[in-house]
């Protein structure tokens, strides 16, 4: 990848930078030193930290796009998805998806997805297919090589579809603004679209009491990512991420993009946490291994 700068960091210093023939600059992966580990035995400790820098360039689809607005919400990478050893990040400026191998830092870029009128915001995986979710009424189906193989048109389903989960071999989608109704008793009715592997879909209504609703993936309060509820514990020196896999010491604060726009900039599995942020003219991706 041309002009791509990838750096692996320990918390304090850079070291062992080597230049490869492909113009890729990479440092060897460093283990976190004893001074960087959290002293609490209750938290899982960071073993390795890797930071990847990818330049922002609105004219080059192989880089990340970012359009800053002063009086409105800016547009930049919208979500990050971790699948085994790969990160997938949606780029609504170039309307493509970047696939990053977190072991060797190789990057693959999809072709442009959809049309100029819709922005790719989220990506979901069901079986061996990926689903690019836009703010339009079309869901784009991609294979594992990120090639578009199908489109699913759903009537009356425009809007942000950034709250979803995988359940019973179905992709369950929910629009937080359009698909929720609160009745006079305070109970919540949620309209959910369930997409099957054959690309057929059905719409169901699920009802919750409000206190139960607050803990589901459909709630707009708290922290949710792809059907998983998680919590960020704020400490003076660092954040701790609490999810279904345990409590993870992060060694620093989780960055956000609120200065520019709102997005899903964190993902995790049992042994890895990844997030991105915007620093100067780069998208900076951090990968923590436990």
C-alpha positions in Angstrom: 0.0 0.0 0.0 1.5 3.3 -1.1 2.7 5.8 1.4 1.2 3.8 4.2 2.8 4.3 7.6 2.4 1.6 10.2 4.1 1.9 13.5 3.9 -0.5 16.5 4.3 1.2 19.8 4.9 0.4 23.4 3.3 3.0 25.6 6.3 5.2 26.0 8.7 4.7 23.1 9.2 3.8 19.4 11.9 1.3 18.6 13.2 -1.2 16.0 11.8 0.6 13.0 12.5 -1.3 9.8 11.8 -0.4 6.2 10.4 -3.0 3.8 10.6 -3.0 0.0 6.9 -2.2 -0.4 7.4 1.2 1.2 5.8 -0.2 4.4 7.5 1.0 7.6 6.9 -1.3 10.5 8.3 -1.8 14.0 8.4 -5.1 15.7 5.7 -5.8 18.2 6.7 -4.9 21.7 5.5 -6.3 24.9 4.2 -3.9 27.5 6.7 -3.3 30.3 6.0 -4.1 33.9 5.7 -0.4 34.7 2.8 -0.2 32.2 0.8 -3.0 33.7 -2.1 -2.3 36.0 -1.4 -3.3 39.6 -5.0 -4.5 40.2 -5.3 -8.3 40.0 -9.0 -7.9 39.1 -8.3 -6.6 35.6 -6.9 -8.5 32.6 -3.6 -7.0 31.7 -2.4 -5.7 28.3 0.3 -8.0 26.9 1.0 -6.2 23.6 0.0 -2.9 22.1 0.1 -2.0 18.4 -0.7 1.3 16.8 -1.4 1.6 13.1 -1.4 5.0 11.3 -3.2 5.4 8.0 -3.2 8.8 6.3 -6.3 10.8 5.6 -6.6 11.6 1.9 -10.0 12.4 0.3 -8.6 11.9 -3.2 -7.2 8.5 -2.6 -9.6 5.7 -1.9 -6.9 3.5 -0.5 -6.5 5.9 2.4 -9.2 7.1 4.8 -11.5 10.0 3.9 -12.5 12.7 6.4 -14.6 15.8 5.8 -14.5 18.3 8.6 -17.5 20.5 9.1 -17.4 23.6 11.4 -21.2 24.1 11.8 -22.4 20.6 11.3 -21.4 17.0 12.0 -18.2 16.0 10.2 -17.9 12.8 8.1 -15.2 10.2 8.7 -14.7 6.5 9.5 -17.9 5.3 11.1 -17.3 1.8 12.7 -14.7 -0.8 13.4 -15.4 -4.5 13.4 -13.1 -7.3 14.7 -13.3 -10.7 13.1 -10.6 -13.1 14.2 -7.3 -11.5 13.1 -8.9 -8.8 10.9 -10.3 -5.3 11.5 -12.9 -3.9 9.1 -13.4 -0.1 9.1 -16.1 1.6 7.1 -15.2 4.7 5.2 -18.3 6.8 4.1 -16.2 9.4 2.2 -14.9 6.8 -0.2 -17.8 4.5 0.4 -15.6 1.5 0.9 -14.3 -0.8 3.6 -10.7 -1.2 4.8 -9.7 -4.8 5.9 -6.6 -4.8 8.1 -4.7 -7.9 9.1 -3.6 -7.1 12.7 -0.8 -9.8 12.6 1.1 -8.5 9.6 -0.7 -5.1 9.0 -1.6 -5.9 5.4 -4.5 -3.8 4.2 -7.1 -4.6 1.6 -9.6 -2.1 0.3 -13.0 -2.9 -1.2 -14.3 -1.3 -4.4 -16.8 1.5 -4.0 -20.0 0.2 -2.5 -23.4 1.5 -3.5 -24.0 4.9 -5.0 -23.1 8.5 -4.2 -26.4 9.1 -2.4 -25.8 6.6 0.4 -23.1 6.4 3.0 -21.7 3.1 4.2 -21.8 3.3 8.0 -21.7 -0.1 9.5 -20.5 -3.6 8.6 -21.9 -6.9 9.9 -21.0 -10.5 9.3 -23.4 -13.4 9.1 -21.9 -16.8 8.2 -19.3 -16.1 5.5 -21.0 -13.0 4.2 -20.5 -9.3 5.1 -23.4 -6.8 5.1 -22.6 -3.1 4.5 -25.2 -1.0 6.1 -26.0 2.4 4.7 -28.4 5.1 5.6 -30.5 4.2 2.5 -33.0 1.4 2.1 -30.4 -0.9 0.5 -28.2 -3.5 2.3 -25.1 -4.5 0.3 -23.9 -8.1 0.5 -20.1 -8.8 0.1 -18.1 -12.0 0.1 -15.0 -12.5 2.2 -12.9 -10.8 -0.4 -15.1 -7.7 0.1 -16.5 -8.0 -3.4 -20.2 -6.9 -3.7 -22.3 -9.9 -4.7 -25.9 -8.8 -4.0 -28.1 -6.0 -2.9 -31.1 -6.3 -0.6 -33.7 -3.6 -1.1 -36.0 -3.1 1.9 -39.0 -0.7 1.6 -39.4 2.0 4.1 -36.1 1.2 5.8 -34.0 4.4 5.4 -32.1 5.8 8.3 -29.1 4.9 10.5 -28.9 1.2 11.1 -26.0 1.1 13.6 -27.7 -1.0 16.3 -27.8 -4.7 15.4 -27.0 -8.2 16.6 -26.5 -11.7 15.3 -29.0 -14.2 16.8 -30.1 -17.6 15.5 -28.4 -17.2 12.2 -30.2 -14.0 11.6 -29.0 -10.4 11.3 -31.3 -8.3 13.5 -31.4 -4.7 12.6 -33.0 -1.8 14.4 -33.1 2.0 13.7 -32.9 3.8 17.1 -35.0 6.8 15.9 -37.7 5.3 13.7 -38.2 1.9 15.3 -39.0 2.5 18.9 -42.3 3.6 20.6 -42.9 4.2 24.3 -46.5 3.7 25.5 -48.4 5.4 28.3 -47.1 2.9 30.8 -43.5 3.6 29.9 -43.0 0.2 28.2 -41.0 0.1 24.9 -42.1 -1.5 21.6 -39.2 -2.2 19.3 -39.6 -2.9 15.6 -36.8 -5.3 14.5 -36.0 -6.5 11.0 -34.5 -10.0 10.9 -32.5 -10.9 7.8 -31.9 -14.5 6.9 -29.0 -16.2 5.1 -31.1 -16.4 1.9 -31.6 -12.6 2.1 -35.3 -12.9 3.0 -36.4 -10.8 5.9 -39.3 -10.4 8.4 -40.3 -7.6 10.7 -41.2 -8.3 14.3 -42.2 -6.2 17.3 -40.6 -6.9 20.6 -41.9 -5.3 23.9 -39.9 -4.6 27.0 -40.5 -2.9 30.3 -38.3 0.2 30.4 -35.8 -1.1 32.9 -35.2 -4.3 30.8 -35.0 -2.2 27.6 -32.2 -0.2 29.1 -30.0 -3.3 29.2 -30.7 -4.5 25.7 -28.8 -3.8 22.5 -31.8 -1.7 21.4 -31.3 1.0 24.0 -29.7 4.2 23.0 -28.3 4.9 26.4 -25.2 3.4 27.8 -22.6 1.4 25.7 -23.7 -1.1 23.1 -21.7 -2.7 20.3 -23.2 -5.2 17.9 -25.6 -6.7 20.4 -23.2 -6.7 23.3 -23.7 -4.4 26.3 -20.5 -3.1 27.8 -19.4 -0.5 30.4 -16.5 1.9 30.5 -15.2 2.4 34.1 -13.5 5.8 34.4 -10.5 6.0 36.6 -8.0 8.9 37.1 -5.2 7.4 35.1 -7.0 5.0 32.7 -10.2 3.5 31.6 -11.3 -0.1 32.3 -13.5 -1.9 29.7 -16.1 -4.3 31.3 -17.9 -6.7 29.0 -19.1 -10.3 28.8 -15.5 -11.5 28.6 -14.3 -9.8 31.8 -12.7 -6.5 32.9 -9.8 -5.2 30.8 -7.2 -2.6 31.9 -6.6 -0.3 29.0 -3.5 1.6 30.3 -5.0 4.8 29.1 -8.3 6.6 28.2 -10.5 5.4 25.4 -10.5 8.2 22.8 -13.6 9.3 21.1 -14.4 11.3 18.0 -17.0 13.6 19.6 -15.0 16.6 18.6 -16.0 15.9 15.0 -18.8 13.4 14.9 -20.4 10.4 16.7 -19.4 6.9 15.7 -18.7 3.3 16.9 -14.9 3.5 17.2 -14.3 0.5 19.5 -14.6 -3.3 19.1 -13.5 -6.3 21.0 -13.5 -10.1 21.4 -12.3 -12.4 24.1 -8.6 -11.5 23.8 -8.4 -8.3 21.8 -9.6 -4.7 22.0 -9.3 -2.3 19.1 -10.3 1.4 18.6 -9.5 4.3 16.4 -9.2 8.0 16.7 -8.4 11.0 14.5 -5.0 12.6 15.2 -3.8 15.4 12.9 -4.1 14.0 9.3 -4.2 10.3 10.3 -6.6 7.7 11.4 -4.8 6.1 14.3 -5.8 2.5 15.2 -4.8 0.9 18.5 -4.9 -2.8 19.0 -4.5 -4.2 22.6 -3.9 -7.9 23.1 -4.5 -9.7 26.4 
